[in-house]
Amino acid sequence: MTYVIASACIDEKAADCVDVCPVDCIAEGPDQYYIDADTCIECGACEAACPVGAVFWDEELPEEEKSFIVKAEEFYKNR
């Protein structure tokens, strides 16, 4: 499992999460940031640092935000 960045990040892109990630697994997309599930070490630093509450543990992601799991997968697949 991993962390996921959801809708609160869209067009916000505060980038606090990027600054604290020890493995550089967060990349900027056209409308939001994304976490690479294959690189994430699940430390939680990004969740604590996010000023808009956009970062969730994937198992705690609200149902209406679950599409962001696939969105992140697609982002990294097409990179």
Number of C-alpha atoms within 10 A of each C-alpha: 11 18 24 27 28 25 17 16 20 15 11 14 20 15 18 16 25 22 12 17 20 13 11 14 16 22 16 13 13 9 12 19 26 25 26 20 18 11 12 18 15 14 13 17 16 26 22 14 19 20 17 14 15 22 26 19 15 17 12 11 19 12 8 9 17 15 13 17 19 10 15 21 15 11 17 15 9 6 5
